[in-house]
Amino acid sequence: MQQPGYNPPVYIQEPPSHAANPAYNIYMGRANQEIAPPQSGVQPGQKAPIRTCLDCIPFLRGDDERQGFVRKVYALLFIQLAITTIFVAAAAGSSAFRNFIYDHMWLYLLTTIGAIVISLALFCFYSVFKRVPINYILLFTFTLFESYSVAAITSAYTPMSVLAAALLTLVMALSLSLYACFTKTDATTWYWGLLWVFCGTMLVFVVFMIIYPSRYVFLIIAFVVVILVSIFIVVDTQIIIGGRRYGLGYDDYILAVMLLYTDLITLFVYVLALIGDRRN
């Protein structure tokens, strides 16, 4: 039953067929409060035993299905990041690859547009992204497009700058993810407001850059984006972990992976813009 003043979710999907209990099939909407959480064989008032490292996270303890979902999401994310790392390393260490990028800038534009199109298709034709193997094909096509675009961007910076930005991004991402897992604050309630703030801020800065182009203005934009994307990492991690007001269902692993991957790539690119040294 909807609460007064509650806005329905942007997309609606049927509960996945393999889910044992619909209480944890939370989408971008309010969880069903009338259904009890999954049974783990633990008496009321007792805590589920810690069997895996994921059991250390309060919202995952004793929930085998949600843990399986989280493992699948982060396994796919690791593969995506590995592919991107290969492209970035090639751009940093191979002058031939950098020359290829510089001589074929149309390919950079094509891959960037392709990644945007696939991202938009995810929200416009979401049911397609739940069909195997089409969803995996689209996911890794998006990853290849995004990896080439990131490699083209990093090719303009020195290898040490790229490495420093990657390490800083890793530390920030791990810290934000741990905070999202263990904090009692429900950051998912900020999702739509944060999205509007992010889009509005970027629109204002883009207009300002067109009117008054300046490196200092760009650095301010980069700093603001880093802050906003950092908050997005916390929010997206919580909707994947579950147990909050908003969350993702067990069949939404492609959406979950794309959210986290996009957050991390955006954070890395703008951290690099802030601290990176450009090649001569």
BAMIBA-626857 format. One record per residue (C-alpha): residue number from 1; residue in three letters; x, y, z. Coordinates in Angstrom, 1 decimal. Layout:
<atoms>
midren kedo x y z
NUM ala X Y Z
...
</atoms>
This chain:
<atoms>
midren kedo x y z
1 met 0.0 0.0 0.0
2 gln 1.4 3.4 -0.9
3 gln 2.1 5.9 1.8
4 pro 0.5 9.4 1.4
5 gly 2.7 11.6 -0.6
6 tyr 4.8 8.7 -1.9
7 asn 5.9 9.1 -5.5
8 pro 5.9 5.8 -7.5
9 pro 9.2 4.5 -8.9
10 val 10.5 5.5 -12.3
11 tyr 10.5 1.9 -13.5
12 ile 8.5 -1.1 -12.3
13 gln 9.4 -4.7 -12.8
14 glu 7.9 -8.0 -11.7
15 pro 9.7 -9.7 -8.8
16 pro 12.3 -12.2 -10.0
17 ser 11.2 -15.8 -10.2
18 his 14.1 -17.1 -8.2
19 ala 13.7 -14.9 -5.2
20 ala 12.7 -16.8 -2.1
21 asn 11.0 -13.9 -0.4
22 pro 9.7 -10.7 -2.0
23 ala 10.4 -8.6 1.0
24 tyr 14.0 -8.2 -0.2
25 asn 13.1 -7.6 -3.8
26 ile 13.2 -3.8 -3.3
27 tyr 13.4 -1.7 -6.3
28 met 13.5 2.1 -6.5
29 gly 10.5 2.2 -4.3
30 arg 9.5 1.5 -0.7
31 ala 9.9 -2.0 0.6
32 asn 6.9 -4.0 1.6
33 gln 6.6 -3.6 5.3
34 glu 4.0 -6.4 5.7
35 ile 6.2 -9.3 4.7
36 ala 8.8 -10.6 7.1
37 pro 12.5 -10.7 6.0
38 pro 14.0 -13.9 4.8
39 gln 14.3 -16.6 7.4
40 ser 17.9 -17.7 8.3
41 gly 17.2 -20.3 11.0
42 val 18.0 -17.8 13.8
43 gln 15.7 -17.4 16.7
44 pro 14.1 -13.9 17.2
45 gly 16.4 -11.6 19.1
46 gln 19.5 -13.5 18.1
47 lys 22.1 -12.5 15.5
48 ala 22.9 -14.7 12.5
49 pro 26.3 -16.3 12.8
50 ile 29.1 -14.8 10.7
51 arg 30.0 -17.3 8.0
52 thr 31.5 -15.1 5.3
53 cys 33.0 -11.6 5.1
54 leu 29.7 -10.3 3.8
55 asp 28.0 -11.4 7.0
56 cys 30.0 -8.6 8.7
57 ile 27.8 -6.1 7.0
58 pro 24.6 -5.7 9.1
59 phe 22.2 -5.5 6.2
60 leu 23.6 -8.7 4.5
61 arg 24.0 -10.9 7.6
62 gly 22.2 -14.2 7.0
63 asp 20.7 -13.1 3.7
64 asp 22.3 -15.6 1.2
65 glu 20.4 -14.4 -1.8
66 arg 21.4 -10.7 -1.3
67 gln 25.0 -11.8 -0.7
68 gly 24.9 -13.7 -4.0
69 phe 23.6 -10.7 -5.8
70 val 26.3 -8.5 -4.3
71 arg 29.0 -11.0 -5.3
72 lys 27.8 -11.1 -8.8
73 val 27.7 -7.3 -9.1
74 tyr 31.2 -6.8 -7.8
75 ala 32.6 -9.7 -9.9
76 leu 31.3 -8.0 -13.0
77 leu 32.5 -4.6 -11.8
78 phe 36.0 -6.1 -11.3
79 ile 36.0 -7.4 -14.9
80 gln 34.9 -4.0 -16.2
81 leu 37.7 -2.2 -14.2
82 ala 40.3 -4.7 -15.4
83 ile 39.4 -4.0 -19.0
84 thr 39.5 -0.3 -18.5
85 thr 42.9 -0.6 -16.7
86 ile 44.3 -2.4 -19.7
87 phe 43.2 0.4 -22.1
88 val 44.5 3.1 -19.7
89 ala 47.8 1.3 -19.2
90 ala 48.2 0.9 -23.0
91 ala 47.6 4.7 -23.5
92 ala 50.1 5.5 -20.8
93 gly 52.9 3.2 -21.9
94 ser 52.6 2.9 -25.6
95 ser 53.4 5.8 -27.8
96 ala 52.0 3.9 -30.8
97 phe 48.6 3.6 -29.1
98 arg 48.6 7.3 -28.2
99 asn 49.4 8.2 -31.8
100 phe 46.6 6.0 -32.9
101 ile 44.2 7.9 -30.6
102 tyr 45.4 11.3 -31.7
103 asp 45.1 10.3 -35.4
104 his 41.6 8.9 -35.0
105 met 39.8 11.4 -32.7
106 trp 36.6 10.5 -34.5
107 leu 36.8 7.1 -32.9
108 tyr 36.9 8.7 -29.4
109 leu 33.8 10.7 -30.3
110 leu 32.1 7.6 -31.6
111 thr 32.8 5.5 -28.5
112 thr 31.7 8.3 -26.2
113 ile 28.4 8.7 -28.1
114 gly 28.0 4.9 -28.1
115 ala 28.4 4.7 -24.4
116 ile 25.8 7.4 -23.9
117 val 23.4 5.7 -26.2
118 ile 23.7 2.4 -24.3
119 ser 23.2 4.2 -21.0
120 leu 20.0 5.9 -22.3
121 ala 18.8 2.6 -23.7
122 leu 19.1 1.0 -20.2
123 phe 16.4 3.3 -18.9
124 cys 14.2 3.4 -22.1
125 phe 14.3 -0.3 -22.8
126 tyr 15.1 -1.8 -19.4
127 ser 13.5 -5.2 -20.1
128 val 16.1 -5.8 -22.8
129 phe 18.9 -5.6 -20.2
130 lys 17.3 -8.5 -18.3
131 arg 17.6 -10.9 -21.2
132 val 20.7 -13.2 -21.3
133 pro 23.0 -13.0 -23.2
134 ile 21.9 -9.7 -24.7
135 asn 22.4 -7.9 -21.3
136 tyr 26.0 -9.2 -21.1
137 ile 26.8 -8.2 -24.7
138 leu 25.5 -4.7 -24.1
139 leu 27.3 -4.4 -20.8
140 phe 30.7 -5.3 -22.2
141 thr 30.1 -3.3 -25.3
142 phe 29.5 -0.3 -23.0
143 thr 32.7 -1.2 -21.1
144 leu 34.8 -1.3 -24.3
145 phe 33.4 2.1 -25.4
146 glu 33.9 3.7 -22.0
147 ser 37.4 2.2 -21.7
148 tyr 38.6 3.6 -25.0
149 ser 37.1 7.0 -24.1
150 val 38.9 7.0 -20.8
151 ala 42.2 5.9 -22.4
152 ala 41.8 8.8 -24.9
153 ile 41.4 11.2 -22.0
154 thr 44.3 9.8 -19.9
155 ser 46.6 9.8 -22.9
156 ala 46.9 13.6 -22.4
157 tyr 48.4 13.2 -18.9
158 thr 51.7 11.8 -17.6
159 pro 51.8 8.2 -16.5
160 met 52.6 9.2 -12.9
161 ser 49.6 11.5 -12.8
162 val 47.3 8.8 -14.1
163 leu 48.7 6.3 -11.4
164 ala 48.2 8.9 -8.7
165 ala 44.7 9.6 -9.7
166 ala 43.9 5.9 -9.9
167 leu 45.3 5.2 -6.4
168 leu 43.4 8.2 -5.0
169 thr 40.2 7.1 -6.6
170 leu 40.7 3.6 -5.2
171 val 41.2 4.9 -1.7
172 met 38.1 7.2 -2.0
173 ala 35.9 4.4 -3.4
174 leu 36.9 1.9 -0.7
175 ser 36.3 4.5 2.1
176 leu 33.0 5.6 0.7
177 ser 31.8 2.0 0.1
178 leu 32.7 1.0 3.7
179 tyr 30.9 4.0 5.0
180 ala 27.8 3.1 2.9
181 cys 27.8 -0.4 4.3
182 phe 28.1 0.3 8.0
183 thr 26.5 3.7 8.5
184 lys 23.0 3.9 9.9
185 thr 22.2 6.9 7.7
186 asp 19.9 6.0 4.8
187 ala 21.5 7.9 1.9
188 thr 19.1 6.3 -0.7
189 thr 16.4 8.9 0.3
190 trp 18.7 11.5 -1.2
191 tyr 18.8 9.9 -4.7
192 trp 16.4 11.9 -6.7
193 gly 17.2 15.2 -5.0
194 leu 20.9 14.6 -5.6
195 leu 20.3 13.7 -9.2
196 trp 18.5 17.0 -9.8
197 val 21.2 19.0 -8.0
198 phe 23.9 17.2 -10.1
199 cys 22.1 17.9 -13.4
200 gly 21.3 21.5 -12.5
201 thr 24.8 22.2 -11.3
202 met 26.4 20.7 -14.5
203 leu 24.0 22.7 -16.7
204 val 24.9 26.0 -15.0
205 phe 28.7 25.3 -15.2
206 val 28.5 24.3 -18.9
207 val 26.7 27.5 -19.7
208 phe 29.2 29.4 -17.7
209 met 32.1 27.7 -19.5
210 ile 30.6 28.6 -22.9
211 ile 30.3 32.3 -21.8
212 tyr 33.5 32.6 -19.9
213 pro 35.9 29.7 -20.7
214 ser 38.6 29.5 -18.0
215 arg 40.8 26.7 -16.5
216 tyr 39.9 28.0 -13.0
217 val 36.2 27.6 -13.8
218 phe 36.9 24.0 -15.0
219 leu 38.8 23.2 -11.8
220 ile 35.8 24.4 -9.8
221 ile 33.5 22.2 -11.9
222 ala 35.8 19.2 -11.4
223 phe 35.8 19.7 -7.6
224 val 32.0 20.0 -7.4
225 val 31.7 16.8 -9.6
226 val 34.1 14.9 -7.4
227 ile 32.0 15.8 -4.3
228 leu 28.6 14.9 -6.0
229 val 29.9 11.6 -7.4
230 ser 31.3 10.7 -4.1
231 ile 27.8 11.0 -2.6
232 phe 26.5 8.9 -5.5
233 ile 28.9 6.1 -4.7
234 val 27.5 6.0 -1.2
235 val 23.9 6.0 -2.5
236 asp 24.4 3.4 -5.2
237 thr 26.3 1.1 -2.8
238 gln 23.4 1.2 -0.4
239 ile 20.8 0.5 -3.0
240 ile 22.9 -2.5 -4.0
241 ile 23.4 -3.8 -0.5
242 gly 19.7 -3.4 0.3
243 gly 17.9 -3.0 3.6
244 arg 17.2 0.7 2.9
245 arg 14.2 2.6 1.8
246 tyr 15.2 2.3 -1.9
247 gly 17.0 -0.7 -3.4
248 leu 17.5 -3.0 -6.4
249 gly 16.0 -6.4 -7.1
250 tyr 18.0 -9.5 -7.6
251 asp 17.6 -9.4 -11.4
252 asp 18.9 -5.8 -11.6
253 tyr 22.6 -6.7 -11.6
254 ile 23.3 -5.1 -14.9
255 leu 21.9 -1.8 -13.7
256 ala 23.8 -2.1 -10.5
257 val 27.1 -2.7 -12.2
258 met 26.6 0.2 -14.6
259 leu 25.8 2.5 -11.8
260 leu 28.9 1.7 -9.8
261 tyr 31.2 1.5 -12.9
262 thr 30.0 4.9 -14.1
263 asp 30.5 6.4 -10.7
264 leu 34.0 5.2 -10.4
265 ile 35.0 6.2 -13.9
266 thr 33.6 9.7 -13.5
267 leu 35.4 10.0 -10.1
268 phe 38.7 8.9 -11.7
269 val 38.4 11.3 -14.7
270 tyr 37.7 14.4 -12.6
271 val 40.3 13.5 -9.9
272 leu 42.8 13.3 -12.8
273 ala 41.6 16.7 -14.0
274 leu 42.3 18.2 -10.6
275 ile 45.7 16.7 -9.8
276 gly 47.0 15.5 -13.2
277 asp 50.0 17.0 -15.1
278 arg 49.5 17.2 -18.9
279 arg 52.1 15.9 -21.3
280 asn 54.2 18.4 -23.2
</atoms>
